[in-house]
Amino acid sequence: MGRLNNAPLDEILFQELQQRYMQALTYAVRYDDRWEEAERAFTQLQAFREGLRKRGAEAAAVVPQPQRKAA
């Protein structure tokens, strides 16, 4: 049985996770009160990217690591 090509679906899912992360990061920076949400979205995005790597696919985007503001 041949391998199913999930590249279009993977790309859609990756873009959705990346959009959630960027939105959470934007709110965290703007309001300085939603860092846990941004960190959770980042973790989900990284886990998805790792899953792609394990299957041999490459994620096209570079994802910035969230950094808290100095208090």
C-alpha positions in Angstrom: 0.0 0.0 0.0 1.4 3.5 -0.9 2.0 6.2 1.5 -0.8 8.8 1.7 0.4 12.3 0.8 -0.8 14.7 3.6 1.3 17.7 2.5 -1.7 20.0 1.8 -3.4 19.0 5.0 -0.2 19.4 7.0 0.4 22.8 5.5 -3.2 23.9 6.4 -2.8 22.6 10.0 0.6 24.2 10.4 -0.7 27.5 9.2 -3.7 27.3 11.6 -1.4 26.5 14.6 1.0 29.3 13.6 -1.9 31.8 13.3 -3.1 30.8 16.8 0.4 31.2 18.1 1.0 34.6 16.5 -2.4 35.9 17.8 -1.7 34.7 21.3 1.8 36.3 21.2 0.3 39.5 19.9 -2.2 39.6 22.8 0.6 38.7 25.3 2.8 41.6 24.1 -0.1 44.0 23.9 -1.8 43.2 27.2 1.1 41.5 29.1 -1.3 39.1 30.7 -1.6 36.1 28.3 1.9 34.6 28.3 0.7 31.2 29.3 -1.6 31.0 26.3 1.2 32.1 24.0 3.6 29.5 25.5 0.9 26.8 25.2 0.4 27.7 21.5 4.1 27.7 20.9 4.4 24.2 22.5 1.6 22.9 20.2 3.3 24.4 17.2 6.6 22.9 18.1 5.1 19.5 18.7 3.4 19.6 15.3 6.7 20.6 13.6 8.5 17.7 15.4 5.8 15.4 14.1 6.4 16.6 10.6 10.1 16.1 11.0 9.6 12.5 12.2 7.6 11.8 9.1 10.3 13.4 6.9 8.4 16.6 6.0 9.9 20.0 6.4 8.0 22.9 7.9 8.5 26.0 5.8 8.1 28.7 8.4 10.6 29.9 11.1 8.8 30.4 14.4 10.1 32.9 16.9 10.4 31.8 20.6 8.2 33.8 22.9 10.2 36.0 25.4 8.7 37.7 28.4 9.3 41.4 29.0 11.8 42.2 31.7 9.9 43.3 34.8 
